[in-house]
Amino acid sequence: MEGKRRLGRTGVALRAVLIAALVFALSGCVEIFQYITQNQDGEIEVSASVRVQKSLFEIATGFTGEPPPDYESEFGFTEDEILREYPEQLEMGFRSIDTELEYGFEVTLSGTPELLQQHRGAPFIPHTEREVTSILFEGEGNGSADDDLALALFASSKYRLLISKNYLPNISEVWYETRGDRAPVELHDYEDVYLVEFPIVYLFASDADGSLKIAH
């Protein structure tokens, strides 16, 4: 996320151009996708990917005459950086994504519900209390002009979660919560999965941590 903050320091003129043009030309510049299921042994399996469209940063730096960023140093999506946030007891896998169009990563992990409950603060890990399952997200906002740019650029980007009905067969309500305030979240009910999605801008609305809440 450090890359977006650097964009905010390129000046008012560049910010105006980006907001006017890139919001419409580069919709969906960041994609976060997650899938959760439960296998026959009762273990919860999670896979998640974060992808950044390189065109966003290459067009932005084109306005300033700067070279495209070094994506690894900007974002830190390395195996050591990502997996160190998870307990060693989990079965984990990691795959880097670095193509001409995208940069990011995919992580997979699995463990018993009891083990996941002990590490609820790690990214993408669900935990359940009183028939509500939560997934924690770190607050990325800091009340600066950089946040305004992030809100504009990521206005059409979404976090999407597929939940197998092997894991949660009956979902009644979903919402995103920050400091007790609720924001709407879309829920789509399909034959064998639920699709949950909300705008990524929720992550930049506050510097406080938020969480996706799933009642079942």
C-alpha atoms as a printed R data frame, in Angstrom:
    type eleno elety resid chain resno       x       y       z
1   ATOM     1    CA   MET     A     1   0.000   0.000   0.000
2   ATOM     2    CA   GLU     A     2   3.018   2.293   0.239
3   ATOM     3    CA   GLY     A     3   2.891   2.801  -3.548
4   ATOM     4    CA   LYS     A     4  -0.403   4.671  -3.401
5   ATOM     5    CA   ARG     A     5   0.969   7.059  -0.783
6   ATOM     6    CA   ARG     A     6   3.850   8.043  -3.009
7   ATOM     7    CA   LEU     A     7   1.417   9.013  -5.739
8   ATOM     8    CA   GLY     A     8  -0.036  11.628  -3.399
9   ATOM     9    CA   ARG     A     9   3.294  13.478  -3.252
10  ATOM    10    CA   THR     A    10   3.525  14.160  -6.995
11  ATOM    11    CA   GLY     A    11   1.585  17.422  -6.702
12  ATOM    12    CA   VAL     A    12  -1.854  18.933  -7.070
13  ATOM    13    CA   ALA     A    13  -1.804  18.979 -10.855
14  ATOM    14    CA   LEU     A    14  -1.004  15.302 -11.164
15  ATOM    15    CA   ARG     A    15  -3.620  14.446  -8.541
16  ATOM    16    CA   ALA     A    16  -6.291  16.294 -10.517
17  ATOM    17    CA   VAL     A    17  -5.346  14.506 -13.720
18  ATOM    18    CA   LEU     A    18  -5.341  11.128 -12.009
19  ATOM    19    CA   ILE     A    19  -8.695  11.632 -10.358
20  ATOM    20    CA   ALA     A    20 -10.292  12.911 -13.555
21  ATOM    21    CA   ALA     A    21  -8.897  10.275 -15.895
22  ATOM    22    CA   LEU     A    22  -7.686   7.173 -14.083
23  ATOM    23    CA   VAL     A    23 -10.807   6.544 -12.036
24  ATOM    24    CA   PHE     A    24 -12.719   5.923 -15.236
25  ATOM    25    CA   ALA     A    25  -9.943   4.480 -17.384
26  ATOM    26    CA   LEU     A    26  -8.467   2.134 -14.786
27  ATOM    27    CA   SER     A    27 -11.446   0.849 -12.859
28  ATOM    28    CA   GLY     A    28 -10.620  -2.271 -10.902
29  ATOM    29    CA   CYS     A    29  -6.928  -1.347 -10.501
30  ATOM    30    CA   VAL     A    30  -6.636  -3.536  -7.382
31  ATOM    31    CA   GLU     A    31  -8.258  -6.918  -6.899
32  ATOM    32    CA   ILE     A    32  -8.491  -8.848  -3.636
33  ATOM    33    CA   PHE     A    33 -10.039 -12.306  -3.880
34  ATOM    34    CA   GLN     A    34 -10.521 -14.918  -1.180
35  ATOM    35    CA   TYR     A    35 -12.051 -18.380  -0.958
36  ATOM    36    CA   ILE     A    36 -12.905 -20.329   2.203
37  ATOM    37    CA   THR     A    37 -14.059 -23.929   2.477
38  ATOM    38    CA   GLN     A    38 -13.948 -26.808   4.961
39  ATOM    39    CA   ASN     A    39 -12.642 -30.221   3.942
40  ATOM    40    CA   GLN     A    40 -13.797 -33.691   4.962
41  ATOM    41    CA   ASP     A    41 -11.311 -33.776   7.836
42  ATOM    42    CA   GLY     A    42 -12.852 -30.643   9.342
43  ATOM    43    CA   GLU     A    43  -9.913 -28.384   8.470
44  ATOM    44    CA   ILE     A    44 -10.616 -24.897   7.147
45  ATOM    45    CA   GLU     A    45  -8.898 -24.124   3.850
46  ATOM    46    CA   VAL     A    46  -8.282 -20.526   2.800
47  ATOM    47    CA   SER     A    47  -6.832 -19.125  -0.402
48  ATOM    48    CA   ALA     A    48  -6.404 -15.415  -1.102
49  ATOM    49    CA   SER     A    49  -4.807 -13.265  -3.767
50  ATOM    50    CA   VAL     A    50  -3.958  -9.583  -4.085
51  ATOM    51    CA   ARG     A    51  -3.312  -8.209  -7.566
52  ATOM    52    CA   VAL     A    52  -2.279  -4.686  -8.588
53  ATOM    53    CA   GLN     A    53  -2.648  -3.521 -12.172
54  ATOM    54    CA   LYS     A    54   0.757  -2.197 -13.227
55  ATOM    55    CA   SER     A    55  -0.805   0.168 -15.762
56  ATOM    56    CA   LEU     A    56  -2.006   2.425 -12.920
57  ATOM    57    CA   PHE     A    57   1.501   3.191 -11.706
58  ATOM    58    CA   GLU     A    58   3.122   3.254 -15.125
59  ATOM    59    CA   ILE     A    59   0.665   5.862 -16.410
60  ATOM    60    CA   ALA     A    60   1.030   7.897 -13.220
61  ATOM    61    CA   THR     A    61   4.832   7.932 -13.375
62  ATOM    62    CA   GLY     A    62   4.569   8.737 -17.070
63  ATOM    63    CA   PHE     A    63   3.144  12.136 -16.118
64  ATOM    64    CA   THR     A    64   6.200  12.899 -13.975
65  ATOM    65    CA   GLY     A    65   8.809  11.407 -16.253
66  ATOM    66    CA   GLU     A    66   9.882   8.964 -13.533
67  ATOM    67    CA   PRO     A    67  10.588   5.289 -14.242
68  ATOM    68    CA   PRO     A    68   7.981   2.700 -13.213
69  ATOM    69    CA   PRO     A    69   8.313   1.663  -9.563
70  ATOM    70    CA   ASP     A    70  10.149  -1.372  -8.286
71  ATOM    71    CA   TYR     A    71   7.037  -3.282  -7.280
72  ATOM    72    CA   GLU     A    72   8.746  -5.598  -4.831
73  ATOM    73    CA   SER     A    73  10.258  -2.754  -2.810
74  ATOM    74    CA   GLU     A    74   7.078  -0.640  -3.069
75  ATOM    75    CA   PHE     A    75   4.652  -3.306  -1.908
76  ATOM    76    CA   GLY     A    76   6.749  -5.907  -0.128
77  ATOM    77    CA   PHE     A    77   4.737  -8.827  -1.490
78  ATOM    78    CA   THR     A    78   7.534 -11.314  -0.895
79  ATOM    79    CA   GLU     A    79   7.127 -14.782   0.547
80  ATOM    80    CA   ASP     A    80   9.023 -13.935   3.736
81  ATOM    81    CA   GLU     A    81   7.074 -10.713   4.249
82  ATOM    82    CA   ILE     A    82   3.652 -12.316   3.787
83  ATOM    83    CA   LEU     A    83   4.075 -15.698   5.474
84  ATOM    84    CA   ARG     A    84   5.772 -14.365   8.610
85  ATOM    85    CA   GLU     A    85   2.378 -13.039   9.718
86  ATOM    86    CA   TYR     A    86   1.033 -16.588  10.036
87  ATOM    87    CA   PRO     A    87   1.754 -19.254  12.682
88  ATOM    88    CA   GLU     A    88   4.078 -22.053  11.626
89  ATOM    89    CA   GLN     A    89   1.515 -24.685  12.641
90  ATOM    90    CA   LEU     A    90  -0.601 -23.854   9.595
91  ATOM    91    CA   GLU     A    91  -0.054 -25.601   6.283
92  ATOM    92    CA   MET     A    92   0.884 -22.722   3.975
93  ATOM    93    CA   GLY     A    93   1.694 -22.079   0.345
94  ATOM    94    CA   PHE     A    94   2.791 -18.951  -1.503
95  ATOM    95    CA   ARG     A    95   2.944 -17.934  -5.158
96  ATOM    96    CA   SER     A    96   4.299 -14.652  -6.512
97  ATOM    97    CA   ILE     A    97   2.416 -12.899  -9.310
98  ATOM    98    CA   ASP     A    98   4.615 -10.750 -11.565
99  ATOM    99    CA   THR     A    99   3.555 -10.464 -15.191
100 ATOM   100    CA   GLU     A   100   3.589  -7.654 -17.737
101 ATOM   101    CA   LEU     A   101   0.141  -6.587 -16.479
102 ATOM   102    CA   GLU     A   102  -0.065  -7.511 -12.792
103 ATOM   103    CA   TYR     A   103   1.923  -7.657  -9.598
104 ATOM   104    CA   GLY     A   104   0.824  -9.403  -6.418
105 ATOM   105    CA   PHE     A   105   0.677 -12.731  -4.630
106 ATOM   106    CA   GLU     A   106  -1.499 -15.718  -3.794
107 ATOM   107    CA   VAL     A   107  -1.393 -17.420  -0.406
108 ATOM   108    CA   THR     A   108  -3.025 -20.679   0.677
109 ATOM   109    CA   LEU     A   109  -3.362 -21.993   4.205
110 ATOM   110    CA   SER     A   110  -5.240 -24.641   6.140
111 ATOM   111    CA   GLY     A   111  -5.718 -25.664   9.749
112 ATOM   112    CA   THR     A   112  -8.244 -26.797  12.301
113 ATOM   113    CA   PRO     A   113 -10.906 -24.294  13.413
114 ATOM   114    CA   GLU     A   114  -9.342 -24.322  16.892
115 ATOM   115    CA   LEU     A   115  -5.933 -23.350  15.508
116 ATOM   116    CA   LEU     A   116  -7.346 -20.552  13.364
117 ATOM   117    CA   GLN     A   117  -9.243 -19.198  16.362
118 ATOM   118    CA   GLN     A   118  -5.919 -18.690  18.144
119 ATOM   119    CA   HIS     A   119  -4.569 -16.480  15.347
120 ATOM   120    CA   ARG     A   120  -7.535 -14.318  14.428
121 ATOM   121    CA   GLY     A   121  -5.406 -11.231  13.755
122 ATOM   122    CA   ALA     A   122  -3.522 -12.717  10.799
123 ATOM   123    CA   PRO     A   123  -4.679 -11.584   7.342
124 ATOM   124    CA   PHE     A   124  -7.570 -13.470   5.730
125 ATOM   125    CA   ILE     A   125  -8.074 -15.829   8.698
126 ATOM   126    CA   PRO     A   126 -11.732 -16.192   9.797
127 ATOM   127    CA   HIS     A   127 -12.705 -16.521  13.445
128 ATOM   128    CA   THR     A   128 -16.128 -17.200  14.930
129 ATOM   129    CA   GLU     A   129 -17.857 -15.970  18.082
130 ATOM   130    CA   ARG     A   130 -21.550 -16.362  18.898
131 ATOM   131    CA   GLU     A   131 -22.581 -17.339  15.360
132 ATOM   132    CA   VAL     A   132 -20.734 -14.409  13.755
133 ATOM   133    CA   THR     A   133 -17.605 -15.079  11.699
134 ATOM   134    CA   SER     A   134 -15.186 -12.162  11.291
135 ATOM   135    CA   ILE     A   135 -12.212 -11.404   9.061
136 ATOM   136    CA   LEU     A   136  -9.964  -8.572  10.235
137 ATOM   137    CA   PHE     A   137  -8.628  -5.813   7.949
138 ATOM   138    CA   GLU     A   138  -6.024  -3.248   8.958
139 ATOM   139    CA   GLY     A   139  -7.102   0.378   8.600
140 ATOM   140    CA   GLU     A   140  -5.112   2.101   5.834
141 ATOM   141    CA   GLY     A   141  -6.441   5.661   6.154
142 ATOM   142    CA   ASN     A   142  -4.600   8.528   7.833
143 ATOM   143    CA   GLY     A   143  -6.771  11.542   7.026
144 ATOM   144    CA   SER     A   144  -4.365  12.958   4.433
145 ATOM   145    CA   ALA     A   145  -4.711  14.044   0.827
146 ATOM   146    CA   ASP     A   146  -3.169  10.704  -0.093
147 ATOM   147    CA   ASP     A   147  -6.299   9.037   1.276
148 ATOM   148    CA   ASP     A   148  -8.461  11.195  -1.004
149 ATOM   149    CA   LEU     A   149  -6.448   9.984  -3.968
150 ATOM   150    CA   ALA     A   150  -6.695   6.370  -2.820
151 ATOM   151    CA   LEU     A   151 -10.459   6.707  -2.348
152 ATOM   152    CA   ALA     A   152 -10.795   8.026  -5.892
153 ATOM   153    CA   LEU     A   153  -8.463   5.544  -7.542
154 ATOM   154    CA   PHE     A   154  -9.900   2.504  -5.801
155 ATOM   155    CA   ALA     A   155 -13.547   3.587  -6.035
156 ATOM   156    CA   SER     A   156 -14.438   0.723  -8.365
157 ATOM   157    CA   SER     A   157 -12.112  -1.914  -6.884
158 ATOM   158    CA   LYS     A   158 -13.619  -4.597  -4.685
159 ATOM   159    CA   TYR     A   159 -12.757  -7.283  -2.199
160 ATOM   160    CA   ARG     A   160 -14.532 -10.494  -3.177
161 ATOM   161    CA   LEU     A   161 -14.979 -13.564  -1.004
162 ATOM   162    CA   LEU     A   162 -16.371 -16.941  -2.014
163 ATOM   163    CA   ILE     A   163 -17.597 -18.994   0.943
164 ATOM   164    CA   SER     A   164 -18.307 -22.668   0.389
165 ATOM   165    CA   LYS     A   165 -21.490 -23.947   1.968
166 ATOM   166    CA   ASN     A   166 -19.364 -26.802   3.284
167 ATOM   167    CA   TYR     A   167 -18.001 -24.161   5.674
168 ATOM   168    CA   LEU     A   168 -20.980 -21.849   6.303
169 ATOM   169    CA   PRO     A   169 -24.204 -23.374   4.967
170 ATOM   170    CA   ASN     A   170 -26.564 -20.632   6.199
171 ATOM   171    CA   ILE     A   171 -25.541 -16.967   6.081
172 ATOM   172    CA   SER     A   172 -28.209 -14.519   7.217
173 ATOM   173    CA   GLU     A   173 -26.442 -11.134   7.102
174 ATOM   174    CA   VAL     A   174 -23.096  -9.521   6.253
175 ATOM   175    CA   TRP     A   175 -21.628  -6.079   6.973
176 ATOM   176    CA   TYR     A   176 -18.309  -4.224   7.322
177 ATOM   177    CA   GLU     A   177 -17.697  -2.736  10.759
178 ATOM   178    CA   THR     A   178 -15.267  -0.047  11.923
179 ATOM   179    CA   ARG     A   179 -15.418   1.352  15.460
180 ATOM   180    CA   GLY     A   180 -18.978   0.104  15.799
181 ATOM   181    CA   ASP     A   181 -20.152   1.718  12.549
182 ATOM   182    CA   ARG     A   182 -21.628  -0.577   9.917
183 ATOM   183    CA   ALA     A   183 -21.247  -0.267   6.146
184 ATOM   184    CA   PRO     A   184 -23.256  -2.311   3.623
185 ATOM   185    CA   VAL     A   185 -21.845  -5.463   2.061
186 ATOM   186    CA   GLU     A   186 -23.313  -7.383  -0.862
187 ATOM   187    CA   LEU     A   187 -24.284 -11.031  -0.381
188 ATOM   188    CA   HIS     A   188 -25.142 -13.335  -3.292
189 ATOM   189    CA   ASP     A   189 -26.530 -16.799  -2.567
190 ATOM   190    CA   TYR     A   190 -25.655 -19.482  -5.138
191 ATOM   191    CA   GLU     A   191 -26.272 -23.211  -5.083
192 ATOM   192    CA   ASP     A   192 -23.044 -24.274  -3.391
193 ATOM   193    CA   VAL     A   193 -21.301 -21.001  -2.484
194 ATOM   194    CA   TYR     A   194 -21.945 -17.493  -1.212
195 ATOM   195    CA   LEU     A   195 -20.314 -14.489  -2.866
196 ATOM   196    CA   VAL     A   196 -19.529 -11.577  -0.552
197 ATOM   197    CA   GLU     A   197 -18.150  -8.297  -1.889
198 ATOM   198    CA   PHE     A   198 -17.516  -4.749  -0.739
199 ATOM   199    CA   PRO     A   199 -15.558  -1.710  -2.046
200 ATOM   200    CA   ILE     A   200 -11.866  -1.644  -1.153
201 ATOM   201    CA   VAL     A   201 -12.317   2.030  -0.246
202 ATOM   202    CA   TYR     A   202 -13.696   0.803   3.097
203 ATOM   203    CA   LEU     A   203 -10.073   0.093   4.027
204 ATOM   204    CA   PHE     A   204  -9.102   3.742   3.463
205 ATOM   205    CA   ALA     A   205 -12.045   5.331   5.240
206 ATOM   206    CA   SER     A   206 -10.323   5.172   8.634
207 ATOM   207    CA   ASP     A   207  -6.993   4.438  10.284
208 ATOM   208    CA   ALA     A   208  -8.819   2.072  12.641
209 ATOM   209    CA   ASP     A   209  -8.947  -1.646  11.947
210 ATOM   210    CA   GLY     A   210 -12.185  -2.920  10.474
211 ATOM   211    CA   SER     A   211 -13.701  -6.331  10.030
212 ATOM   212    CA   LEU     A   212 -16.036  -8.169   7.715
213 ATOM   213    CA   LYS     A   213 -18.864  -9.625   9.809
214 ATOM   214    CA   ILE     A   214 -20.788 -12.688   8.632
215 ATOM   215    CA   ALA     A   215 -23.825 -13.737  10.683
216 ATOM   216    CA   HIS     A   216 -24.977 -17.344  10.351
